[in-house]
Amino acid sequence: MKPGIQPAYGPVVFRDRSADFAFLTRSTATSDKTIEWEDGNTYPVIDVEISSASHPFYTGTARVLDTAGRVERFERRYGKRGAR
């Protein structure tokens, strides 16, 4: 591997402001903003719009769509395929 072409890989805090949730992980992503973490060290912080703490699939607030009802409603409205 060529030296010096790989991005720096280090600890970064990802923060979901909408859910007041943050986690420390390693990434090549960087940021000018920093945050003091629970261990007393300062790490770069990246604000994200959605995480597992706020995504409807993970929080259990996802709506289940009735696909069969939608198909039947479409067929009633526009007719079945090939029924000319």
C-alpha positions, 0 to 999 in steps of 0.5 A, a space after each residue: 500500500 502507498 504510504 500517506 494516501 489513507 485518511 486518518 482513522 480515529 475516534 469520533 462522536 456522532 450526535 443525534 440532536 433530535 433524540 439527545 443521543 451520542 455515541 463514540 466510534 472510530 471513523 475517517 470522518 472529521 469535524 472542526 467542532 469538538 465535544 468533551 466525552 464521558 471519559 474526559 477526553 475531547 473528540 471531534 463531533 459530527 451532528 447527524 439528523 437521524 440515528 437508531 435512537 430517532 429512526 421510526 424503524 428502530 424506535 417501534 413507531 413505524 407504520 405498517 402499510 396495508 399493501 393489499 388494501 392499496 392494491 385492491 383500491 387501485 384495482 377498483 379505481 382503475 380496473 384490473 389489468 387486461 380487463 378491456 
